[in-house]
Amino acid sequence: MDDNASMSLAEVQVRRDAARKDLERWQRVLDKKACDSCIHWTGHGCKASGGAVPPAEVQRTGCQAWRYDLIPF
């Protein structure tokens, strides 16, 4: 029986592999989470905190206001 509500083994494997690649991509984004990868960071301070410069530890790990720019250029 072939219908639109089912997938072949090959289709499942393709989707699994695509999901794995997507997960790896997002993990790399999280691994780089820091002030310098945040849309709020100006290079001199944080726009989300009124221009304040976060402590070094926060700059290395990011904070709750951290936002990722989905446009990579």
MODELLER restraints for C-alpha pairs under 7 A, 6 or more apart:
rsr = mdl.restraints
at = mdl.atoms
rsr.add(forms.Gaussian(group=physical.xy_distance, feature=features.Distance(at['CA:33:A'], at['CA:61:A']), mean=5.90, stdev=0.5))
rsr.add(forms.Gaussian(group=physical.xy_distance, feature=features.Distance(at['CA:33:A'], at['CA:62:A']), mean=5.74, stdev=0.5))
rsr.add(forms.Gaussian(group=physical.xy_distance, feature=features.Distance(at['CA:34:A'], at['CA:59:A']), mean=5.56, stdev=0.5))
rsr.add(forms.Gaussian(group=physical.xy_distance, feature=features.Distance(at['CA:34:A'], at['CA:60:A']), mean=4.97, stdev=0.5))
rsr.add(forms.Gaussian(group=physical.xy_distance, feature=features.Distance(at['CA:34:A'], at['CA:61:A']), mean=4.59, stdev=0.5))
rsr.add(forms.Gaussian(group=physical.xy_distance, feature=features.Distance(at['CA:34:A'], at['CA:62:A']), mean=4.04, stdev=0.5))
rsr.add(forms.Gaussian(group=physical.xy_distance, feature=features.Distance(at['CA:35:A'], at['CA:41:A']), mean=5.84, stdev=0.5))
rsr.add(forms.Gaussian(group=physical.xy_distance, feature=features.Distance(at['CA:35:A'], at['CA:59:A']), mean=4.80, stdev=0.5))
rsr.add(forms.Gaussian(group=physical.xy_distance, feature=features.Distance(at['CA:35:A'], at['CA:60:A']), mean=6.67, stdev=0.5))
rsr.add(forms.Gaussian(group=physical.xy_distance, feature=features.Distance(at['CA:35:A'], at['CA:62:A']), mean=5.18, stdev=0.5))
rsr.add(forms.Gaussian(group=physical.xy_distance, feature=features.Distance(at['CA:37:A'], at['CA:68:A']), mean=6.78, stdev=0.5))
rsr.add(forms.Gaussian(group=physical.xy_distance, feature=features.Distance(at['CA:38:A'], at['CA:66:A']), mean=5.49, stdev=0.5))
rsr.add(forms.Gaussian(group=physical.xy_distance, feature=features.Distance(at['CA:38:A'], at['CA:67:A']), mean=5.19, stdev=0.5))
rsr.add(forms.Gaussian(group=physical.xy_distance, feature=features.Distance(at['CA:38:A'], at['CA:68:A']), mean=5.52, stdev=0.5))
rsr.add(forms.Gaussian(group=physical.xy_distance, feature=features.Distance(at['CA:39:A'], at['CA:67:A']), mean=5.69, stdev=0.5))
rsr.add(forms.Gaussian(group=physical.xy_distance, feature=features.Distance(at['CA:39:A'], at['CA:68:A']), mean=6.15, stdev=0.5))
rsr.add(forms.Gaussian(group=physical.xy_distance, feature=features.Distance(at['CA:39:A'], at['CA:69:A']), mean=5.94, stdev=0.5))
rsr.add(forms.Gaussian(group=physical.xy_distance, feature=features.Distance(at['CA:40:A'], at['CA:46:A']), mean=5.46, stdev=0.5))
rsr.add(forms.Gaussian(group=physical.xy_distance, feature=features.Distance(at['CA:40:A'], at['CA:47:A']), mean=5.02, stdev=0.5))
rsr.add(forms.Gaussian(group=physical.xy_distance, feature=features.Distance(at['CA:40:A'], at['CA:48:A']), mean=5.83, stdev=0.5))
rsr.add(forms.Gaussian(group=physical.xy_distance, feature=features.Distance(at['CA:41:A'], at['CA:47:A']), mean=6.32, stdev=0.5))
rsr.add(forms.Gaussian(group=physical.xy_distance, feature=features.Distance(at['CA:44:A'], at['CA:53:A']), mean=6.90, stdev=0.5))
rsr.add(forms.Gaussian(group=physical.xy_distance, feature=features.Distance(at['CA:45:A'], at['CA:51:A']), mean=4.64, stdev=0.5))
rsr.add(forms.Gaussian(group=physical.xy_distance, feature=features.Distance(at['CA:45:A'], at['CA:52:A']), mean=5.17, stdev=0.5))
rsr.add(forms.Gaussian(group=physical.xy_distance, feature=features.Distance(at['CA:45:A'], at['CA:53:A']), mean=4.54, stdev=0.5))
rsr.add(forms.Gaussian(group=physical.xy_distance, feature=features.Distance(at['CA:46:A'], at['CA:52:A']), mean=5.57, stdev=0.5))
rsr.add(forms.Gaussian(group=physical.xy_distance, feature=features.Distance(at['CA:46:A'], at['CA:53:A']), mean=6.21, stdev=0.5))
rsr.add(forms.Gaussian(group=physical.xy_distance, feature=features.Distance(at['CA:48:A'], at['CA:65:A']), mean=6.99, stdev=0.5))
